[in-house]
Structures are given as structure tokens and as C-alpha cells.
Amino acid sequence: MSLKILCNVSTWNNDLIQIIANQFGSDLSITKISNNANIDKTKVKDYFVENLSQNRDNLNKIGDENLIQRDRLLRVQNIYESKKVIQSMRDSIVKFLDENEFDILITESVDNFFHNILVEESIKRNLCVISPLLTFLNGYFRLSIFGEKYNLNEPSLDEVKNASSELLKDKYTSYYLEKNYGKTFSTYFKNWLKNNLRYYFLRMKSFFDGKKYIYHNKTYKSVDFYSRNIFFKIPFEDNNWKFKMRTDTKYIIYFPLQYYPEMTIDYWTKDVKIIDYLSSSIKILKKLSQDFKIIIKEHPNCLGSRKNNFYDQILKEIPEIIFIPTNVHSNECLKFCDAILTYTGTAGFEGLLRGKVLLTLSSPYYCYGKRFKKINLLTKNSEIIKLIEKNNKNPILKDEQNKLIKNLLKGFLKGTFRNLGDFNSNNEKHLLEAIELGKTLKNVYDNKKEYLLSKQKDLV
């Protein structure tokens, strides 16, 4: 019996997803769906254009507001237009899925409204969703739709030992950060130029799309809202930060900025109130700064991709905050802090692994043990001080580090998922990686299908 696979693809992973799907057997029926009408091979694009052209009188469907707030494009444009787009697309996807039967949906993790609707409607129809995701541990990937964790691995002692050896290196860096570490000026200029070029290029493409609604081309609006600066301005960084750390008597909280907008905040945080990253960050940092010294470091890949006033607003509200130079390795910052604050960022795990208190504004998949605390604006600073004081009396030992890593690896699988636009099907190494990853996913489907289905039902 033929296995029917629906592949959600984009321009940067079209070949990659195809190769992965091919490993699921010899008797396959593979269909490609996409929010890019140019590569979509279904009738969804036609249904959508037809639905979009009609008058939509009922635009108050419950849940649309939540989805609008999570989508980086829909939340920065007219709300009527956004609701019309959502409902037109939902009706199109529902019609398509009702007309066709599939066993599996292979997709990247949810990162826009189209992914969200497609995944939710697929789960309702009992499709098994296979969603590989790059991890910060080189040589590993995991499955996740909305940031959730699936325990699919029973790591051996050697596997734990090898991961520990890597992650505890002073300058361990995941491959997607390596290219930008220590290159502050060049990274900033490259991103500044790229965002300006992207804005004009995508805006022009969107104009010529006509009746087609190609989400990627429409994102010129979000590029302009979040990332594009007309003038070149490198943010302030304090090169004297180490001296200030040593002379301060307050406990120190390290806040590594996350890449934004991105799915790890937009779709992994359950509370939509904290999706406004700048506003929610300022509120919590302002509260914490009453009793703690706050240090901040920019994400290496995000230099030149925030509005110039992003940093100015933080300094205006919290003038005593210290901006650490971006080229300083994150692990160096951990040596000076007592706690680390994050939404979902993986720097939080690196802090836990080194015995630091982890304060989270969301629920990262790697949280484990007694050194972390989920906080909000109602959390008393005194509670955090007590946790830090208790933690400082109990330095982390090797056994606890191994338990943290073992718990992490339970949700990781060996393999490399090149979903950053760097996959090249003509590169033998990349091709072999994709084939092996596909075989691993086929094995997961064969042996863990019911587990995945039961976990995914809880997501909708």
C-alpha cells in the first residue's frame, strides 16, 4: 500500500525535504504544498486566490487574534486584511485536506500562519507530523512543531560523555553561529545591507505577484518594521564590562538577546503578551534592575537586524544596564553572572550546565532539575535572591551535568538538518546527511508513530 506524504516546502528547503521524503520507502506518493504559489503543487493556491477575492463578512472567528499576534507579517499590517488572509487560507487548506488523504506531513517547525493552520488541520485528520529542527548541539537534530519535546532517544554513557565534552568547552559554538562570532562590524554591515536590499527586492516582487499571495514576498513589511535601518549605526558596547562586574555588589543577571522575530518566541511561548519582545523585555528587566545588575549581549546573527532605537529604548529605561561586546563569547559572560534570563534561548541550557540559576519567561524544552524558575512580572525579586543564594551554596557536580545532558539528548537524534538555506544537493556531504536524516525519520515513524500522534493531539 502506497504511503502518502504531504511535504510543506519553501524555496530554501525544497530539494532537502524531497530527499528526506524519498527515504520513507519505494512505494510513495509525495505531494508538495507551499505558501509560495510558485512552488506549490496543490490546488490550495487556487482555492486561496478564489477565497481572497470574495467578500468575507464574518471576520471575528475565535483564535484569529492569537494567530495574528504570533505571525511577524500579519501583526504589522491591517487587522482586517490579516483576518481575511487567515480565514481564506484556512478554508483553502481544509478543502484540500478533505479532498485528499495523507499519512504523513513533513514540514519544518511552525514559523508562520500558513504552517500553523496546515499543521493544526493535519493533526485533526490524524496525519503524523514529522518536523525536523536544527539544534545547538552540532551533529544532532530534534523533532518539534511548537517547541515541544519528544523523547525519542535513549543516550548511551559514551553519547552523554561526548556531548558533555563538547558543550563544556569554553568556546563551544554551534555551526549556525560560527560564521558571525568575532565579526561585529562585518556582520552588522552585511545584515544592514541585506535588510535594505531585501526590503526593496521583496516589495518589488510582491507588486508583480498580482493575485498570487506569496507570503515570503509580503514579508518586506515585517523587514521594514523590525529590521531595516536607513542609516548605519553600530550599537553601544561597554569594553570595560569586566571591571564593572567585579566592582558591583549586586547579584548579576545575564540576558542574552534572542534572534527576533523568530519562531522560538512567536510560536514557542504560550503567553502572547510576551511576544512583543522589546516591550516585554524592558518591563521585566526594569523590575529586576531594582535589585540586580543586568548585563546584556547581542545575538551574533542579529547584529544589523534590529531597529537602531531598540538599544536606545533599553538604555533609556534602564541606564545602568551593561551591553557586553557582541564578539565576547557567551560562555565568558556566564563566568561573571549568578543567573541567566531567557525566553527560550539555548544559552539558558549552557548556563544550567555550568551551575547557574536559570530564569525563564517561557517553558524551554531543556529545563530540568532544581536550578531553574519560571518568572513573570508578579515574581518577587526576593524569591530570586533566595534561589541564587541557595544555588551558590551548591556548586554543580559532574553527575548533575550528566543528568542534564542525558535529559537533553533524550529529545535529540543524530543527524544534520540544513534548513538555513545552505543545503546544496550537489554537495556529496550535504546529500549524504539528508539521506541519513531521512532514514532516521523513517525509523522514528515506523517505531514511534503512535507516540507522536498522541503527543500531537495535545497541541490542537
Buried (B, 14 or more C-beta within 10 A) or exposed (E): EEBBBBBBBBEBBBBBBBBBBBBBEEEBEBBBBBBBBEBBEBBBBEBBBBBBEEEBEEBEEEEBBEBBBBBBBBBBBEEEEBBBBBBBBBBBBBBBBEEBEBBBBBBBBBBBBBBBBBBBBBBEEEBBBBBBBBBBBBBBBBBBBBBBBBEBBEBEEEBBEBBBEEBBEEEBBEBBBEEBBBBBEEBBBBBBEBBBEBBEBBBEBBEEBEEBBBBBBBBBBBBBBBBBBEEEBBBEBBEEBBEBBEEBEBBBBBBBBBBBBBBBBBBBBEEBEBBBBBEBBBBBBBBBBEBBBBBBBBBBBBBBBBBBEBBEBBBEBBEEBBBBEBBBBBBEBBEBBBBBBBBBBBBBBBBBBBBBBBBBBBBBBBBBEEBBBEBEEEBEBEEBBEBBEEBEEEEBEEEBBBEBBBBBBBBBBBBBBBBEEEBEEEEEEBBEBBBBBBBBBBEBBEEBBEBBBEBBEEEE
